[in-house]
């Protein structure tokens, strides 16, 4: 019999190949499907950082939430890396992209127009198409003209200081 992790990998690969999004938050990372835990110290981690514990009635919720029979409720007390608690949504959400950047197809990373996120390099790659009032900065970023001027002035001052010593 194929394990849950084997089935999950197959579904993720299939979905990735066809550009489909999966709601994997309800799939625990252990072979326990919907476990009822016996004490507050019993925790089963779910695929996306949520957990099953004594308060979640066998459902995957963010840390600090409880399940009310319909959905997870309560403001999360902590969120996985890259997410932040949003009290109004009672959810761990991705931070908004900086002005001018766009959310990538992976639904997580933000890059400038004209770029794509490279998982192998863990960064956005490609020449950015900077919005009005901004210019390329370095090899794959945009900065306002004021930021560039300030950085240039700081660098010039540092060079002058070094030359005097």
C-alpha positions as CSV (number, residue, x, y, z in Angstrom):
1,X,0.0,0.0,0.0
2,X,1.4,3.4,-1.0
3,X,2.1,5.7,1.9
4,X,0.4,9.1,2.4
5,X,3.7,10.9,1.6
6,X,4.0,8.9,-1.6
7,X,0.5,9.9,-2.6
8,X,1.1,13.5,-1.7
9,X,4.3,13.7,-3.8
10,X,2.4,12.3,-6.8
11,X,-0.4,14.9,-6.4
12,X,2.1,17.7,-5.9
13,X,4.0,16.7,-9.0
14,X,0.8,16.3,-11.1
15,X,-0.5,19.7,-9.9
16,X,2.8,21.4,-10.6
17,X,3.0,20.0,-14.1
18,X,-0.4,21.4,-14.9
19,X,-0.1,24.7,-12.9
20,X,-2.8,23.7,-10.5
21,X,-3.1,24.9,-6.9
22,X,-3.7,22.4,-4.2
23,X,-5.1,23.0,-0.7
24,X,-2.7,20.8,1.1
25,X,-3.4,22.3,4.5
26,X,-5.7,19.4,5.5
27,X,-3.1,16.7,4.8
28,X,-1.1,15.9,8.0
29,X,2.6,15.1,7.5
30,X,2.2,11.8,9.4
31,X,0.2,8.7,8.4
32,X,-2.4,9.7,10.9
33,X,-5.3,11.0,8.9
34,X,-7.6,13.0,11.3
35,X,-6.2,12.2,14.7
36,X,-7.8,13.0,17.9
37,X,-5.0,13.9,20.3
38,X,-5.2,13.1,24.0
39,X,-3.4,16.0,25.6
40,X,-2.3,19.6,24.9
41,X,1.3,18.3,24.4
42,X,0.3,16.0,21.6
43,X,0.8,17.8,18.3
44,X,0.8,16.5,14.7
45,X,2.3,18.9,12.1
46,X,0.4,19.4,8.9
47,X,1.9,20.0,5.4
48,X,1.9,23.9,5.5
49,X,2.9,24.5,9.1
50,X,-0.5,24.1,10.6
51,X,-1.0,21.5,13.3
52,X,-3.5,19.1,14.8
53,X,-3.8,19.3,18.5
54,X,-6.3,18.9,21.3
55,X,-8.1,22.1,20.3
56,X,-8.5,21.4,16.6
57,X,-10.7,18.3,16.7
58,X,-8.5,16.5,14.1
59,X,-8.3,19.5,11.8
60,X,-5.1,21.3,10.7
61,X,-5.2,24.9,12.2
62,X,-2.5,27.5,12.9
63,X,-0.8,27.4,16.3
64,X,-3.1,29.0,18.9
65,X,-6.3,28.4,17.0
66,X,-9.2,26.0,17.8
67,X,-11.7,24.4,15.5
68,X,-15.4,25.3,16.0
69,X,-16.9,22.5,14.0
70,X,-16.9,24.6,10.8
71,X,-13.4,26.1,10.5
72,X,-10.4,27.2,12.5
73,X,-10.9,30.3,14.7
74,X,-8.8,32.6,16.8
75,X,-5.8,34.7,16.0
76,X,-2.8,32.5,15.5
77,X,-0.2,32.9,18.2
78,X,2.7,32.1,15.8
79,X,3.0,31.6,12.1
80,X,5.6,29.7,10.0
81,X,8.5,31.6,8.5
82,X,7.4,33.9,5.7
83,X,3.9,34.4,7.1
84,X,2.4,36.8,9.6
85,X,-0.7,36.7,11.8
86,X,-3.6,38.8,10.5
87,X,-6.1,39.3,13.3
88,X,-8.9,40.5,11.0
89,X,-8.7,37.3,9.0
90,X,-7.7,35.0,11.9
91,X,-5.1,33.5,9.6
92,X,-1.4,33.4,8.9
93,X,-1.0,35.3,5.7
94,X,1.8,36.2,3.3
95,X,3.0,39.7,3.6
96,X,1.9,42.0,0.8
97,X,4.5,42.5,-2.0
98,X,6.4,45.8,-1.9
99,X,5.0,48.5,-4.2
100,X,5.6,47.7,-7.8
101,X,6.4,44.0,-7.2
102,X,4.1,41.2,-8.1
103,X,3.3,37.8,-6.5
104,X,4.9,35.0,-8.4
105,X,3.1,31.9,-9.8
106,X,4.2,29.9,-6.7
107,X,1.9,32.1,-4.7
108,X,4.7,33.0,-2.2
109,X,7.5,35.1,-3.6
110,X,7.4,38.6,-4.9
111,X,9.5,39.8,-7.9
112,X,9.6,42.8,-10.1
113,X,7.9,42.7,-13.5
114,X,10.2,41.0,-16.0
115,X,11.6,38.6,-13.4
116,X,10.8,35.1,-12.2
117,X,11.6,33.4,-8.9
118,X,14.3,30.8,-9.1
119,X,14.0,28.1,-6.5
120,X,17.5,26.8,-7.2
121,X,19.0,30.2,-6.5
122,X,16.4,31.3,-3.9
123,X,16.0,34.7,-5.5
124,X,14.3,36.6,-8.3
125,X,16.3,36.5,-11.5
126,X,16.1,38.5,-14.7
127,X,16.4,42.2,-15.5
128,X,13.7,44.0,-13.6
129,X,11.2,46.3,-15.3
130,X,11.2,49.0,-12.7
131,X,8.1,51.2,-12.1
132,X,8.1,54.9,-12.8
133,X,10.4,56.8,-10.4
134,X,12.6,53.8,-9.9
135,X,15.7,52.5,-11.6
136,X,17.5,49.1,-11.7
137,X,19.8,48.7,-8.6
138,X,22.4,46.0,-8.7
139,X,21.6,43.0,-11.0
140,X,18.0,42.2,-10.0
141,X,16.5,44.9,-7.9
142,X,14.8,48.3,-8.2
143,X,15.4,51.4,-6.1
144,X,14.0,54.9,-6.0
145,X,16.2,57.6,-7.5
146,X,16.4,59.1,-3.9
147,X,17.7,55.8,-2.5
148,X,20.2,55.6,-5.3
149,X,21.4,59.2,-4.7
150,X,21.6,58.7,-1.0
151,X,23.6,55.5,-1.4
152,X,25.9,57.2,-3.9
153,X,26.5,60.1,-1.5
154,X,27.3,57.8,1.4
155,X,29.7,55.8,-0.8
156,X,31.4,59.1,-2.0
157,X,31.8,60.3,1.6
158,X,33.3,56.9,2.6
159,X,35.8,57.0,-0.3
160,X,36.8,60.6,0.6
161,X,37.3,59.6,4.3
162,X,39.5,56.6,3.3
163,X,41.6,58.8,1.0
164,X,42.3,61.2,3.8
165,X,43.5,58.5,6.1
